[in-house]
Amino acid sequence: MKPVIRQRRMWAGLLAALLMTLGLQTPTSAAGESGSPAAEAAEQVLTWTAGDGITAYTSAPATAVAGPATIVFENSAATGNTTGMPHTLTFVTSDPEFNNDVQLNILANPGDAQGGRHTAEVVLTPGRYFYHCTIPGHGEMQGILTVTEGGGEDTTAPEATAKVTGSQNDLGEYVGSASVSVEATDEGSGVDRIEYALGADEAWQPYTAPVVVDQVGTHTLRYRALDRAGNVSAERSVEFTVVAPPTDDTTTPETSATVDGEKNGDGDYIGMATVTVTASDTGSGVNGIEYALGADGAWQAYTGPVMVHQVGTHTVRYRATDKAGNTAAAKSVQFTVVAAPPQDTTPPTTGVTVGGVRNSDGAYVGDATVTVSADDGHGGSGVAGIEYSLDGGPYLAYAAPVVVDRAGRHTVAYRASDEAGNTSAPLTVSFTVVADGGVPAPDCPEYDERSTVIVGTVDSGVPNRVTDNRCRIGELIEDEKQWTSRALFLKHVKSVLDRLRSEGVIDKRERKAINQAAERSGVGTPGQTDGYRKILDGTEATFAKWEQVGGGSFALNPDGSITSGTTRGGLGMLWFPERAYGDFSLKLQWRDDAPGTGNANSGVFVRFPQIHDHPEEPRPEWAAIKYGHEVQVFDSPTGDMYKTGSVYGFDRVGLAGAGVTQKGTWNDYEIRVVDQHYSVYRNGTLINEFDNTGGQDFTPPRSDDPGTDGRRFASGYIGLQVHGTTDVVSYRDVRIKDL
């Protein structure tokens, strides 16, 4: 759903505050050429203004004179800002095309301490400065300030000259090659660059060194110059002729051609054929290649592969000439182009049936068999494969009907792809399986749907199959419980494995593998891995220990998970105020439940201080944003550059690491923090490592970052972000242990 205008304005204010905390600052002065503020206010005053718009500044200067200047940036009600919209005035210092000697970055909004009007003292040098607004979405607010030497605006174009050098014959022709040098002068703002083009129709390109022309023939080189004030000199040109050195070469070049493209069964090219011509000459060297389309087509210069799209039979003739003037006899290639068949853009249609014995409530007794079918229709490219996902798990290749025999409510998603690469939209079928006699869903000690049995962090490699009591093996091994000793935990594991061995669930080899994993896990070892404490286990009791601050909300679901944005939207946080953590391992599961095709935006806050100890912050949740770290949850391929696993504002990662799961699928997340080293795991795969040494990803970095040398605190609290009503995300099974 779309937020109302008021919500948009509130979000703009929140965004401004976030940007301020993550790198934007409001200076009262800015460094000049020497790196220090101007000693006193300059007589030259340059004023920028902004209002409600996000596509351009309301006003901005175009020119200035070199020397001290007072920069004024006003974004207030007086300049047309009626919504509280924040803007920045930022000078770019990373583009070599522009001056980079002024560090200026001002954030202004009508509600700040200066009422939206800010000033800075700078020293400008001749040249051009590029400025823009750095707030996301405001990228069109930009411009160029041209600075000239004192005495007025530079309106005079540079002077450019060219000189051709080389060995000449009696006719003034250049033998073998000619070298063209271009120079320019400008008494105003100075020469910015020189450009040239070889030929009447060629594009301009930067001149960096003398241009050497060794192709035989008459040539025209055009040139021009631009100064730092943007003035362009009149286009000029030089014309010259290059001839081959004296030679006794009488041998013509060797030529050949190839035809490439997709062929049908008859050898015809589908949609297009590409003709590539090559030539070689061991004497004076190849001077040029020509080609002609058809028997009567005119010869034209060959500069690259020739693409022929027109349906029909074609002949391409070709020849080459060397620098001694010898021209090879014309050769040709012939081929036929046929129209491409209509492109298959329609995905397959899918169907599903669920079979089994049903009771009076419609539930399947014992098991249910799910059969999926797909059809690509007449004229389609054909079904390439079918995939299915059970209860939000990863998509698996469908080869035979799927038998579901674990009691409980189940959902199977299914889709199909054709040979043209079209994939059908996932469809789902839901059903309930009950054990014989109507036995309810199993009451397992833990929840663990991973594919193999993992004890602590050690993978045994044994399939995590369903046991006779309908719990999975990993759900019976309580490695997340707070064990008082390692011996007690290993005794528990032995008891579970002995029972499973006697029931025939595991064999002797598998029993040994799981037992060895338990011994290596270190679970229960005092001072090393004392087990994880569940601080959100799906019960009202643990949920009540958390506190919601700021906007938004989380609600507890019947299955023990919590979901954001269910009762009210806005930016806020659910945090655990019982204690702060230093070095820790935090584990949880999250699921993207955003409506439609979008992706949820959320995150896990760590190591932030007691939020109520910072009354200076506009809202309490900003203490987590400003003083803690947010480990991002955001699977969208577009939008915010900080994807899942990123440390927001400090360290970006993409989505390639552990891969992106299907929306609606639970993801395992582990955040390990030791000293200032952060490790982020997704579904057991390390996707990010970050050493918090104070370097920020924002430009320029924020100057008020707390801690030693810009680093965050060495301990703090845990929180879960709610981003808005459309950023629906669910969390469950939140647990933590000290390291």
Protein Blocks (a to p, Z undefined) as FASTA:
>chain_A
ZZdfklmmmmmmmmmmmmmmnopacdfbdcdfkopacfbdcfbdcdddddfbfkbcfbdc
fbdceddddddddddfknopanopacdddddfkbfkbcckbccdddddfklmnnopacdd
ddddedddddddfbghilmggcddddddehiacfbdcddddddeddddfkopaehiacdd
dddddfknopfbdcddedjkbccdddfbdcddfbgcddddddddddfkopacdddddddd
ddddddfbfbdcddddddeddddfkopaehiacdddddddfknopfbdcddedjkbccdd
dfbdcddfbgcddddddddddfkopacddddddddddddddddfbdcddddddeddddfk
opaehiacddddddebehiabjfbdcddeehiacdddfbdcddfbgcddddddddddfko
pacdddddddddddehiiacdddfbdcfbfbdcehjacehiacdddfkopafklmmcfkb
ccfbfklmmmmmmmmmmmmmmnomacfklmmmmmmmmmmnopoiahiagojadfbgoiak
lmmmpccehedjddddfkopacehklbgcjdddddfkbccfbdcdddddddfbehjbdcd
ddddehiacfklmmmbmbfklmmmmmmccddddfbfghjfbdghiaghkaccdfklnopa
dehiacddddddehjaccddeehiafbdcddehpafbdcddfkbgceehiacfbdcdddd
dfbjklccddehiacddZZ
